[in-house]
Amino acid sequence: MDNLLARLRGLGYQRVVLDAVPPTQNAQQLYEAMGFYEIPPYFVNPTPNTRFYAFNLHDDAAKARA
């Protein structure tokens, strides 16, 4: 995941957003440990309790991970 984020940063992306359905608890824990944070839904997902995350690629903490 760190390599992917570094590649996106190198391509000029500013932010990554994703959604996680309830059965992906392990992935959600990974996202949170990496610095992803919850955001309001950016589209209507028909799966109840879907969580939406973002990660700012150019924050100081994100740069430290690169």
C-alpha positions as CSV (number, residue, x, y, z in Angstrom):
1,M,0.0,0.0,0.0
2,D,2.9,2.4,0.8
3,N,4.2,1.8,-2.8
4,L,0.9,2.6,-4.3
5,L,0.5,5.8,-2.3
6,A,4.1,6.9,-3.2
7,R,3.3,6.2,-6.9
8,L,0.1,8.3,-6.7
9,R,2.0,11.1,-5.0
10,G,4.6,11.0,-7.7
11,L,1.9,11.2,-10.4
12,G,0.6,14.4,-8.7
13,Y,-2.5,13.2,-7.0
14,Q,-3.4,15.1,-3.9
15,R,-5.9,12.8,-2.2
16,V,-7.1,9.2,-2.3
17,V,-10.7,8.3,-1.4
18,L,-12.2,4.8,-1.0
19,D,-15.2,3.1,0.5
20,A,-15.2,0.0,2.7
21,V,-18.2,-2.3,3.2
22,P,-18.9,-3.8,6.6
23,P,-17.2,-7.2,5.9
24,T,-13.9,-5.5,5.4
25,Q,-13.1,-4.8,9.0
26,N,-9.4,-5.9,8.7
27,A,-8.9,-3.5,5.7
28,Q,-10.6,-0.7,7.6
29,Q,-8.2,-1.2,10.5
30,L,-5.3,-1.1,8.1
31,Y,-6.6,2.1,6.5
32,E,-7.0,3.8,9.8
33,A,-3.5,2.7,11.0
34,M,-2.0,4.2,7.8
35,G,-3.7,7.6,8.4
36,F,-6.9,7.3,6.4
37,Y,-9.7,9.2,8.0
38,E,-13.5,8.9,7.7
39,I,-15.3,11.3,5.4
40,P,-18.9,11.9,4.5
41,P,-20.2,9.6,1.7
42,Y,-19.1,10.8,-1.8
43,F,-21.8,8.6,-3.5
44,V,-24.8,6.6,-2.6
45,N,-23.7,3.0,-1.8
46,P,-26.5,0.5,-1.5
47,T,-24.7,-1.5,1.2
48,P,-25.7,-0.3,4.7
49,N,-23.0,0.9,7.0
50,T,-20.4,1.4,4.3
51,R,-17.6,3.7,5.5
52,F,-15.9,6.2,3.4
53,Y,-12.2,7.2,3.8
54,A,-9.7,9.7,2.5
55,F,-5.9,10.1,2.7
56,N,-4.1,13.3,1.9
57,L,-1.0,12.4,0.0
58,H,0.8,15.6,0.7
59,D,0.4,15.9,4.5
60,D,3.6,15.8,6.6
61,A,2.6,12.4,8.1
62,A,2.0,11.0,4.6
63,K,5.4,12.2,3.4
64,A,7.1,10.5,6.4
65,R,5.6,7.2,5.3
66,A,7.0,7.5,1.7
